[in-house]
Amino acid sequence: MLDKVISIISEYQDIPADTIHTDSHLVNDLGFTSYDVVSLVGKFEDEFDIEVPDRKIKLMKTVDDIVKFIEAATEE
């Protein structure tokens, strides 16, 4: 799961995958804007066939936050 999430982030922002870690902050470390975060969430929704409520998007601050949300959403 982590590798796939990192791959999607890497492709979206054109960042080398080996520089993205679980504690990487989307805005502060990876340079995402709020628009980028929303667009990225759309990619995760498509890739993992999940739905992320708008109120949950603001809780996704780090790569680890994303992985945990997707793992929980795909277990349901």
HELIX and SHEET records of a PDB file:
HELIX    1   1 LEU A    2  GLN A   13  1                                  12    
HELIX    2   2 ALA A   17  THR A   19  5                                   3    
HELIX    3   3 SER A   34  PHE A   48  1                                  15    
HELIX    4   4 ASP A   54  ILE A   57  1                                   4    
HELIX    5   5 VAL A   63  GLU A   75  1                                  13    
END                                                                             
